[in-house]
């Protein structure tokens, strides 16, 4: 749209008026500091002495020009006078000024929300289910709306509008319409953060979560260690009468959780990771990161788990490829660190 000169002038005047500024002539801050220092030391300018300053056209005015504005003005005196203002602006100019101000407010609000939530990445946030569109779940986080995508949801969970749930804040991305906030309930770190909330020893750093292997909605294995000899890391996570781990399980909708003690000894660590099965022998190939585990016949099903889940999670947790063998040396199940499992001893899901 082509604007007339009057409209352009009116818009510029509106922007100037929005500032509400005053033009002031100030003394040099450096000179003021020097003068204050001299006064503290008992020094002062002699009568009639003129203080020398470097002329700055943005701060100073020549004495002849000053006298034209105010009679009797003296050197060093400060002059203050308001800008000329106008009360009558055209409709277009007023609308333009309004749009500029609102746009700046919206931009500041978007930046504020982004700064707030980007600082919470990797933390647990609580929100109320606002709406469900297909498999997308939108949560009201008070100042913003978070998105819980299908691949970050727990299989089998149902989300009701108005329900308050906890989620892990995965990432925050900037966009022209405001920050995009992505949430998760299936990420392994979500379990770690829940334990951090429930177990003071983890929050304080005395107990450390070393590794987590999770199949969301079904089962999780977590390895913990203690930095103090008199603190039992497994007992700290379980809590008295299992109250701490029960709280986490309840938040996860009944998901099973195996808590084991981390061990630098690979044989002991792998044996613990296959609990509740009792292991007879573990043969380690450190170079290939391969473990051959011998199990009694009556413990094979426990070591492998339904659908190979137990050995699969153990391989992910320890970082070793694990072969489950019978007493006779027959390989009944194999699991890789990527989660692949095969073998004749695997029961159907």
Rosetta blueprint (number, residue, H / E / L):
1 X L
2 X L
3 X L
4 X L
5 X H
6 X H
7 X H
8 X H
9 X H
10 X H
11 X H
12 X H
13 X H
14 X H
15 X H
16 X H
17 X H
18 X H
19 X H
20 X L
21 X L
22 X E
23 X E
24 X E
25 X L
26 X L
27 X L
28 X L
29 X H
30 X H
31 X H
32 X H
33 X H
34 X H
35 X H
36 X H
37 X H
38 X H
39 X H
40 X H
41 X L
42 X L
43 X L
44 X L
45 X L
46 X L
47 X L
48 X L
49 X L
50 X L
51 X L
52 X L
53 X L
54 X L
55 X L
56 X L
57 X L
58 X L
59 X L
60 X L
61 X L
62 X L
63 X H
64 X H
65 X H
66 X H
67 X H
68 X H
69 X H
70 X L
71 X L
72 X L
73 X L
74 X L
75 X L
76 X L
77 X L
78 X L
79 X L
80 X E
81 X E
82 X E
83 X L
84 X L
85 X L
86 X L
87 X L
88 X L
89 X L
90 X L
91 X H
92 X H
93 X H
94 X H
95 X H
96 X H
97 X H
98 X H
99 X H
100 X H
101 X H
102 X H
103 X H
104 X H
105 X H
106 X H
107 X H
108 X H
109 X H
110 X H
111 X H
112 X H
113 X H
114 X H
115 X H
116 X H
117 X H
118 X H
119 X L
120 X L
121 X L
122 X L
123 X L
124 X E
125 X E
126 X E
127 X E
128 X E
129 X E
130 X E
131 X E
132 X E
133 X E
134 X L
135 X L
136 X E
137 X E
138 X E
139 X E
140 X E
141 X L
142 X L
143 X L
144 X L
145 X E
146 X E
147 X E
148 X E
149 X L
150 X H
151 X H
152 X H
153 X L
154 X L
155 X L
156 X L
157 X L
158 X L
159 X L
160 X L
161 X L
162 X L
163 X L
164 X E
165 X E
166 X E
167 X E
168 X E
169 X E
170 X E
171 X E
172 X E
173 X E
174 X L
175 X L
176 X L
177 X L
178 X L
179 X L
180 X E
181 X E
182 X E
183 X E
184 X E
185 X L
186 X L
187 X L
188 X H
189 X H
190 X H
191 X H
192 X H
193 X H
194 X H
195 X H
196 X H
197 X H
198 X H
199 X L
200 X H
201 X H
202 X H
203 X H
204 X H
205 X L
206 X L
207 X E
208 X E
209 X E
210 X E
211 X E
212 X E
213 X E
214 X E
215 X E
216 X L
217 X L
218 X L
219 X E
220 X E
221 X E
222 X E
223 X E
224 X E
225 X E
226 X E
227 X L
228 X L
229 X L
230 X L
231 X L
232 X L
233 X H
234 X H
235 X H
236 X H
237 X H
238 X H
239 X L
240 X H
241 X H
242 X H
243 X H
244 X H
245 X H
246 X H
247 X H
248 X H
249 X H
250 X H
251 X H
252 X L
253 X L
254 X L
255 X L
256 X E
257 X E
258 X E
259 X E
260 X E
261 X E
262 X L
263 X L
264 X L
265 X L
266 X H
267 X H
268 X H
269 X H
270 X H
271 X H
272 X H
273 X H
274 X L
275 X L
276 X L
277 X L
278 X L
279 X E
280 X E
281 X E
282 X E
283 X E
284 X E
285 X E
286 X L
287 X L
288 X L
289 X L
290 X E
291 X E
292 X E
293 X E
294 X E
295 X E
296 X L
297 X H
298 X H
299 X H
300 X H
301 X H
302 X H
303 X H
304 X H
305 X L
306 X E
307 X L
308 X L
309 X H
310 X H
311 X H
312 X H
313 X H
314 X H
315 X H
316 X H
317 X H
318 X H
319 X L
320 X L
321 X E
322 X E
323 X E
324 X E
325 X E
326 X L
327 X L
328 X L
329 X L
330 X L
331 X E
332 X E
333 X E
334 X E
335 X E
336 X L
337 X L
338 X L
339 X L
340 X L
341 X E
342 X E
343 X L
344 X L
345 X L
346 X L
347 X E
348 X L
349 X L
